[in-house]
């Protein structure tokens, strides 16, 4: 067969007769782009494409399925698999030489069909086809070996700085060949993040001619997220076109996992307090004479035997002092049956201590299923009993903790992608058996949709960053029933030897009740602040109304002009309505004067029930459910009736189309972790009054603001927004509590708790024996103590109009000085709130101490929280509530005149 010869010259022209008439297929290729520049007719006949089609193709399009780049050697000959236009593949021998074409460097490729070559050689007596078959068989065997051993081949071309991988490497790395550009940087990018810095330094040594052998072990992150451990080796080789490094790489993931498991197993066994002994089964010796091949550290530490004393010795050596002796036949029978054997023996160890052992023999099979070893585990029963005792104590503690918390304990195995949940998870999800779910979505799908992206992203960030040891997030958790819980989730990352996150363990803490308590505290503080503001405003307003109401009374009596009298009536009416408003505000602010009495609420609710039957719409059914054996409470009965009516009228307004109104009473002992305690009711004994309706219900925001003054859900002009605020203020001033529950379409329930009255009777303190309290004369001197100038002047006019002489004081100190200098004062008329210094109650007590016969009449529309008026400090005193009319003043004076002193 002829060959292209250098004698023809370095310049090859596609039109030369040499090129066109050559019997072998000739191709001229651009050395940089590897595109075909020219092809002779023999090439067109060999491949099935015409010369024009071949000249438009890259050389790679001729390569078959086992494509390898054509080397850049100036002279080389190698076997390739090429393909024809019809898709069939065939073996060719490619020879190349550097030449020139169109005045530039080019490659001249001579392509010979191997079948044609072998046929000619066979005619000459040679058998190349058999050699080719053997080569193909060896290639197939190599592929099988690569698959079994999980290996692949690689080459690094130093001049071009390109990596070439065999298909096996692509398969190991999980990389599509079209996605890998052959660069060292591209190789580093697919490595595990922790390995990249070291790998970047290592690949730099590939260009060092002094380093011939390169060994490495790396972790590769596949597209599916899995991690592959690879181990490789490469050797530097000199070629005509430059140095290359060729090598092999192997997937050792399974080996590394097994090594990690073995390390964990070995470390676990070495740290055990139990003795572990491994015996080799020898059919030629009895069972108890089986030689010892392994002992753990606990064996040496507990028995006193050193490893050198027992390895290779029969088991009977260490059992010689034990009783009862183990029957060798029993041990052999267990081995033949593949069953474990458990015995209990007692013996003395080298230290002289007598120990009772619980020994279990476990048969271990080899790779062929034949039992070849015994694994014997011996436990000191006394230690085990102690451990069991400690475990029982720990279990009791765990149960106590479990009963006192709703925390969920969880573990996440990242390698398996599986979760393990404690059974409390069922309670959180609302689905029995949900703790058996193992998928990631068993948790993630229940995270509130608005929180899910943030929380899941932070969790993955915690496990992916090598320096992160813990994770914590607060989010909303949605149960399978649709209810939301506020969760504080905390987890701790457990990493393997390579620093990768292997597991996470953590707890889910339900913060829902805590957040609700915090909200209730904020609501209570807000109501308290509103109450203080409201009380202060109502106090000042009451003083003004006292002056307005009193003077309008005087004008009504003195004016003769009907128009002017009507104007005075309107002023009086407006002041009266203003007085009603301030009473409601003071009730909410817990500053209204109360006169508590020992009361049975069944009687009060019964009276209100009878009143409501005739006052409510006939479509509303009223139920009265009095509790049996109801305790007494200490409240102001009149104010209780007003509060109960307010609740009833609110219920009526919530049922415009009719429904059921229920008024019930019961004794309740609030203890421990009851729902009432969680909602802010202190522990104790209470009488609970419940008013419930079947009306429209309230939204959550409306429930939170229900007790605020002037807040109402009713249309404009249909409600003042003071009814529930009065109930709240009255209950709190009576040392009680109010809870409200409502749901849209399901009605509203209000529960008012009043503390149970202590045993005994309430009695007012009696005056000193021998003190004579004279009757109130029609004339005399009244000491008026009032810090507001307008109210003080109005009170002076009122008493003057009744024929009394008046002495005025702006403070308690001035009043006491006046009492010392004026002997004709028979009555003290004092406001309770006097600003700086003593209040009215303290003034009255001190004045009575100095003058036991002094009459006392209090006046107030506002009682500060630190004073109170539930138990007057001075007996036989009375209260005139601001604002008051002249007639009310006359009535109180008459009552004081008729009152018989205590003790007479």
Order of alpha helices (4+ residues) and beta strands (2+ residues): alpha-beta-beta-alpha-alpha-beta-beta-beta-alpha-alpha-beta-beta-alpha-alpha-alpha-beta-beta-beta-alpha-beta-beta-alpha-alpha-alpha-beta-alpha-beta-beta-beta-alpha-beta-beta-alpha-alpha-alpha-beta-beta-beta-alpha-alpha-beta-alpha-beta-beta-alpha-beta-alpha-beta-alpha-alpha-beta-beta-beta-alpha-beta-alpha-beta-alpha-beta-beta-alpha
